[in-house]
Amino acid sequence: MNQFEMVVLIVGIVMFATVLKARYAPHRRRGRTCGVDDEQPDTGEAARLREEVKMLKERIHVLERITTDRENSLSREIEELRDS
């Protein structure tokens, strides 16, 4: 078997394996498996995680308000405590 025949054989094997993989492996698109029901029942853990995300978003909102609010600046409050 010469080099040309070996290259053709390797290319053929790779093409055959690629076709088999495309035929029998689940297709993935944007991180989801096609053909699988995307609607999953709401589990207790999913509900808990949603509540936790909601709580964290509220906390972030409060922190943003505190840092951007000029009336309640930290340095002003410290000065008021020193004056007391």
Secondary structure, DSSP 8 states (H G I E B T S, - for coil): --HHHHHHHHHHHHHHHHHHHHHHS--EETTEETTS-------HHHHHHHHHHHHHHHHHHHHHHHHH-STT-HHHHHHHHHH-
